[in-house]
Amino acid sequence: MTPVIRFSVVARVLHWSMAVMIVGMLFVGVFMAATVGPAYNLLLSLHRPMGILVLVLAFVRLGYRLRVAPPPLPDSLPVFQRVAALASHWLLYALMIAMPLVGWGMLSAGAYPVVFCKGFHLPPILPHDPALFAFLRHVHTWLGLTLFAVIVIHLGAALLHALILRDGVFPAMASWRAGRRNRD
C-alpha cells in the first residue's frame, strides 16, 4: 500500500485546534442562549474571546491553505465527491469567518463591547442600530445552525473515509496515523 501523503504539521495543528474551539463555541453559544443569571455572563466571557480567536485563526488558516496546497484526493474518489469535498471546505472557511464577523457586527449594532481580554476591546464595526442588532442576532443563530450541520456532514465524511473507504483521506489529517508528510 502506498504511504499516505499527510497535511503539514501546521495545517493539522490549525485544523484540530480550531475543531475543538469551534465545537466548544457552538456548545457555549447554545448554553448561553438558554441561560440567565451569572452563568450567562460567564459563558459570554468565554464566547466573545473564543470568537475573536476563531476569526484570527480562520484568516491564518485560509492564508496558509492558499499558500500550501493540501494533499491530493485519491483518484478513486468520484467527481461529485471531489466537488462536494471542495465546496464543503470552502463553506467551512466562509462560516469560520462569517460567524465571528456577524457576531462582532451584532454586538457593535447593539452597542455592546467586544472584549478579547481584560483591558482589550475591539472597536465597533457597525453603528448602533437596534433593528440591525436584532437582524444580525437571527443571522448569527442561523449561521451557527448551518455551521453545526456542515460540521456533522464533515464528520460523517471523515468517518466514511476512515472506516469504510479506507482510502487515505482520514489519515492525511489524523496526525496520530503513520504516513509520509506533505511539505511543512
N, C-alpha and C positions, 0 to 999 in steps of 0.2 A: 504494500500500500504506500502511496506517495505521502510524504510528510505534509502536514497541514501548514500553509503559509498563514501566519498569525498577524493580527493587527499589531502595531507597535506598542511598546510599553506605555507610552504617553496616551495613545488612543484608548487602551484598555483601562488605564487608571481613570481617565476622564469619564469613560463610559460607566464603569461600575460605581465610582463615587457619585456621579450625577444620578445614576439609577436609584441609589439609596436615598439621596437628597430629595429627588422628585417624588418618590413613593412616600417618603416622610412628609413632604409638603402637602401631598394630597390628603393624607390622613389628618394632619394638623388642621388643614383647611376645613375638612368635613367636621371634625370635632369642634373647631372654633365656631362654625356656623350653627352648631347645635348646643352651644354652651352659653351660659350667662354667669355673671359674677366674676370673682377673682380668677377663676380658671380661664375665662375668656382672655383676660389681659395677659396671662402667662402664655397662652397659645399664640396670641397676637405678637407678643415679643419674640417668639420663635419664628413665626411665619414671615414677617417682613424681612428680617436679615437673611433668612434662607432664600427668599425670593430674589433678593439682590444678588446673592452669591450664585444662584442658578442662572440669572441673567448674564452675569460676568463670565461664568464658566461656559455658557452656551455660545457666547461670542468667541471665546478662546477655542472651544471645540470646533465650531464652524470654520474658523480660520485655519486650524490645524487640518481639518478634513479637506479643505480646499487646497492645502499645500502638500499633504501627504495622502496619496490615494489609498483606499482600503484594498485588502486582498481581493482578487477576482472571485466572483461567484463560480461554483462548479459548472462545467459545460453541460452537465446532465440536467440542470435546472431549466424547466420550460420558460419560454419567453414571458408569458403572463406573470409568472412568479418573480422573474427578474424585474419586470416593470413594477410589480406590487412592492417588492423589497425596496427599490429605489424611491418610489413615491412615498412609502411609509416612513423611510428615514428622513426625507426632506420635510414631511409633515411633522415629524417629531422635532426637528430643528426649528421649524416655524412656531410650533406650540411652546417650545422651551424659551423662545424669545418673546412671543406674543403674550403669554400668560403673565410674566412679571411686568412687562411694559403696560399692559392693561391694568394690572393691579396698582402700579405706580401712578398711572393716569387717573384711576378711580380715586385713590387717596388724595391726589392733588385736587381733583374736582370737588372732593368733599372737605377740603381744607384741613386734612389730617396730615401729621408729619410722617415722613418715611424715614424711620430710624434704622440705621445699619447697626450701630453700637452706640453706647452712651457717648454723647457729645458729637456724633457724626450723623447728620441728617442730609438726605438727598434733597435737592431743590425741587419745587413743584414743576411738573412738565405741562400742566394744563391749568387754565384759570378756574377759580372757584365757581362751580355751577352745580347746584343740587340735582337738576334734571340729568345732566351729564353723568354725575356720580351714580344715580340710580340706573341709568342705561349701562354704564360700564360695569356696575356690580353684576348685572344679569349676564353681560358678555363674559366676565371673569368666571362666573359659575359655569356657563356653557362651554367655555374653553377648557375648564377643569374636567368636566364630564367627558369631553372629546379626548383630552389627553389620557384620561383613565382608560377609555375604550381603546385608543391606539396602543397603549402600553399592554393591555390584555392581549390584543392581537399580536403584538411584537413578541410577547412572552410565549404565546401559543405557537408562533412560527419558530421560535428558538427551540422549543420542546420538540416540535415536529422534526427539525433538523438533527437534534441531539439524540432522540430516542427511536425515531422511525427511519428517516432517510440516511442518517449517519454518513453525511456527505462532506464533512469537514467544515461546514459553516459555523456550527456552535463552537468547536474547539478553537476556531480562529479568534474568537473574542474571550473565550474562557482561559484565563491565564494559568489555571492550575492543570491544564492539559498539555501534554508534550507536543512539540511541533517545531517547525522551522519558523523563525521570526521574520517578519517583514522588516524593512528598514526602520530604524528608530530615529 
